[in-house]
Amino acid sequence: MNHSSVADMGMIAAGGHEWNLQLRRRVYDWELPHLNALMEKLRFVSFEDGDDMWSWKWHKSGSFTVKSMFKNFTESPSQVNISFCKKVWKIEALLKV
């Protein structure tokens, strides 16, 4: 399947969403743990009726704010956050705009 949607990869069943991934090639043995980890994460994905929309998960309104980003980065430091912050501070920017 060259062009598939999420809906094409499963179906809604009584117990929730049942995934039926249709891969373009066979899965190699070394890839099985990664595929199993993906399937485990997908177990907790839920779908709702309605239009899709963007939402910022670190603010109760769902809207992005610099304050909510800063709070998230400083209260829960992780390797990803630290790496991201280092990259941001190394960006060359104009002194005055």
Secondary structure, DSSP 8 states (H G I E B T S, - for coil): --S--GGGGEEEETTEEEE----SS---GGGHHHHHHHHHHHTT----SS------TTSTTS---HHHHHHHHHHS--HHHHHHHHHHHH----S--
